[in-house]
C-alpha cells in the first residue's frame, strides 16, 4: 500500500472539507505503454504500392483531384491504423492481474501464475507464466517505454497478491570463474 500525503500548507478543497490522506491499494490500476514501433513496418510498403498505382493503366487519366482523394483515403486509413495500434499498446496492472492485447485479443494473466520476470536491456521485459498445462510454461515479452517501472510494479503486485516475493529461479550453469578453475 502507498500513502499519499498532502503537502504542508496545502489549500483545502473548495468546499471547505478537511484534507484527508488518500490511501491507495492494489485496487488501483497502473498503465504502461508498449513501444509500438513494429506497427510502422507494414507502412513502408505504401510508397511501393503507390508507385504501382501511378504506373498502372487505372490511374492513367487521373487529375490532381483524384490523386488528392486517393491520398486522403490512404491518410485516413494510416491514421486509423496507428490509432488502433496506440489504443492496443496499453498494459494494465490491476487487482485481476496483468492485462494486455495479444494476438488472440485482450488477455488477463493473474499474478499468481507468474513464474519469473526478467528485464532485458533498457526497454524489454520478459515474463514467464504458468498456463495450467502440465510441464509447460509460457513466455511473454513486451517492449515498454518504462520497463523499469513496469517490472517493479509487477513484482510489487505479485508480492501483494501472494504474500511473498517472487522466488529466484537459478539455472544450473557454471560461472566463468568456475570454468577457469576446472
C-alpha positions in Angstrom: 0.0 0.0 0.0 1.1 3.5 -0.7 0.1 6.5 1.4 -0.1 9.8 -0.4 0.4 12.8 1.9 -0.8 16.3 1.3 1.8 19.0 1.3 2.0 21.1 4.4 0.2 24.4 3.9 -1.8 23.0 1.0 -5.2 24.6 0.5 -8.3 22.6 1.5 -10.7 21.6 -1.3 -13.1 24.4 -2.3 -16.0 23.0 -0.3 -14.0 23.6 3.0 -13.8 19.9 3.8 -10.7 18.8 5.8 -7.7 17.5 3.8 -7.5 13.7 4.4 -4.7 11.5 3.2 -5.6 9.2 0.3 -4.9 5.6 0.9 -4.3 3.6 -2.3 -4.4 -0.2 -2.5 -3.9 -2.8 -5.2 -7.4 -2.0 -6.5 -5.9 1.0 -8.4 -4.7 0.2 -11.8 -1.4 1.1 -13.3 -1.0 1.6 -17.0 2.2 1.2 -19.0 2.6 1.9 -22.7 4.2 -0.5 -25.2 6.6 0.6 -27.8 4.6 0.1 -30.9 7.4 0.7 -33.4 6.6 -2.6 -35.1 3.3 -1.2 -36.2 5.2 1.1 -38.6 6.8 -1.8 -40.6 3.7 -2.5 -42.8 3.5 1.2 -43.7 6.9 1.0 -45.5 5.1 -0.8 -48.4 2.8 2.1 -49.2 5.2 4.0 -51.4 5.8 0.9 -53.5 2.1 0.3 -53.8 1.6 4.0 -54.7 4.2 3.6 -57.4 2.4 0.6 -58.9 -0.8 2.6 -58.9 0.8 5.6 -60.6 2.2 3.3 -63.3 -1.0 1.3 -63.8 -3.5 2.0 -66.6 -6.2 2.6 -63.9 -4.6 5.9 -62.9 -3.5 7.0 -66.4 -6.1 9.7 -66.8 -6.3 10.8 -63.1 -6.1 14.5 -62.4 -4.9 16.2 -59.2 -8.4 15.9 -57.7 -8.4 12.1 -58.0 -4.9 11.9 -56.5 -5.9 14.1 -53.6 -8.9 11.9 -52.9 -6.7 8.7 -53.0 -4.1 10.4 -50.8 -6.8 11.5 -48.3 -8.3 7.9 -48.2 -4.8 6.4 -47.6 -4.0 9.1 -45.0 -7.2 8.4 -43.0 -6.6 4.6 -43.2 -3.0 5.1 -41.9 -4.2 7.4 -39.1 -6.9 4.8 -38.1 -4.3 2.0 -38.2 -1.9 3.9 -36.0 -4.7 5.0 -33.6 -5.8 1.3 -33.2 -2.1 0.3 -32.6 -1.8 3.1 -29.9 -5.0 2.1 -28.2 -3.9 -1.6 -28.1 -0.5 -0.7 -26.7 -1.7 -0.4 -23.1 -0.6 -2.9 -20.5 -2.7 -2.6 -17.3 -1.8 -3.9 -13.9 -4.8 -4.1 -11.6 -6.4 -6.3 -9.0 -7.2 -9.1 -11.6 -3.7 -9.3 -13.0 -1.7 -8.1 -16.0 -4.0 -7.3 -18.9 -2.7 -6.7 -22.5 -3.7 -7.1 -26.1 -2.3 -10.3 -27.6 -2.8 -11.8 -31.0 -6.0 -13.6 -29.8 -7.4 -10.4 -28.2 -7.5 -9.0 -24.7 -5.8 -11.3 -22.2 -5.5 -11.1 -18.4 -2.9 -13.1 -16.6 -3.2 -13.4 -12.8 -0.2 -12.5 -10.7 -0.3 -16.0 -9.0 0.6 -17.6 -12.4 3.8 -15.5 -12.7 6.9 -17.7 -12.5 9.7 -15.4 -13.5 10.3 -11.8 -14.6 13.5 -10.6 -16.3 14.4 -7.2 -17.7 16.3 -7.5 -20.9 18.0 -4.3 -22.0 16.5 -0.8 -21.5 13.0 -1.4 -22.9 12.2 -5.1 -22.9 10.6 -7.2 -20.1 10.2 -10.9 -20.4 7.7 -12.8 -18.2 7.2 -16.5 -17.7 3.7 -17.6 -16.8 2.1 -21.0 -15.9 -0.7 -21.7 -18.3 -2.1 -24.6 -16.2 -0.9 -27.2 -18.7 1.4 -29.8 -17.1 5.1 -29.5 -17.8 4.7 -26.3 -19.9 5.2 -22.6 -19.4 4.5 -19.5 -21.5 6.8 -16.6 -22.2 5.5 -13.1 -22.9 8.0 -10.4 -24.0 7.0 -6.8 -24.2 8.9 -3.6 -25.2 7.9 -0.8 -22.9 8.7 2.9 -22.6 9.2 2.4 -18.8 10.3 -1.2 -18.4 12.0 -0.4 -15.0 8.7 0.9 -13.6 6.8 -2.0 -15.1 9.0 -4.7 -13.6 9.0 -3.0 -10.2 5.2 -2.6 -10.2 4.7 -6.2 -11.4 6.9 -7.6 -8.7 5.2 -5.4 -6.1 1.7 -6.6 -7.2 2.9 -10.2 -7.1 4.1 -9.7 -3.6 0.8 -8.1 -2.5 -1.4 -10.8 -4.1 0.6 -13.8 -3.0 2.0 -12.6 0.3 5.6 -13.3 -0.6 8.2 -12.1 -3.2 8.8 -13.9 -6.4 11.3 -16.7 -5.8 14.5 -16.6 -7.7 14.9 -19.4 -10.2 18.6 -20.5 -10.5 19.9 -22.1 -13.7 22.4 -24.9 -13.2 25.3 -23.3 -15.1 28.9 -22.7 -14.4 30.1 -19.2 -13.9 33.2 -18.1 -15.9 35.3 -18.3 -12.7 34.2 -21.9 -12.2 35.1 -22.8 -15.8 38.6 -21.4 -15.4 39.2 -23.3 -12.1 38.3 -26.6 -13.8 
